[in-house]
Amino acid sequence: MATAEALPKEVVTAKPEAKAEPPLASVAMEKPSNLSEDKSVIPVPHEKVDDSKALAISEKAPEPLLKKSSKGSLGRDIALAKLEDDKRLSFIKAWEESEKSKVENKAQKKLSEVSSWENSKKAALEAQLKQTEVIDIHIDLRKNCIFQLLAT
């Protein structure tokens, strides 16, 4: 582990809050390129800031692994490798989602087939039950007719 003395330190100056400049003042300081050279722009004077009491020392945080080095091709290669990894992972994720939706669709199809089979069987049984009830009614009517004929 590195001690606090071994880490590089940098001096950061904290600016005290100054009055916010109106938006027109910041625009007036920039010279538009389309104006002719004979027109002059008057810069807005800034307030003098006392920085003597606003010094702070902070420890420099270690840089992330993907920092740009002086060798531009190395940084570019790292960035391209990361981009390819991200692309590959997004393709994998899309494939997984596709497979998941296929499985869900197949399961839904099977469930609908089972429910339609159940409904057809219920309808067939209800029709058969109704037919037997009609037959039972006819049999009862015939029995009643026979008993009436025998009774007279």
Secondary structure, 3 states (H helix, E strand, C coil): CCCCCCCCEEEEECCCCCCCCCHHHHHHHCCCCCCCCCCCCCCCCCCCCCCCCCEEEEECCCCCCCCCCCCHHHHHHHHHHHHHHHHHHHHHHHHHHHHHHHHHHHHHHHHHHHHHHHHHHHHHHHHHHHHHHHHHHHHHHHHHHHHHHHHC
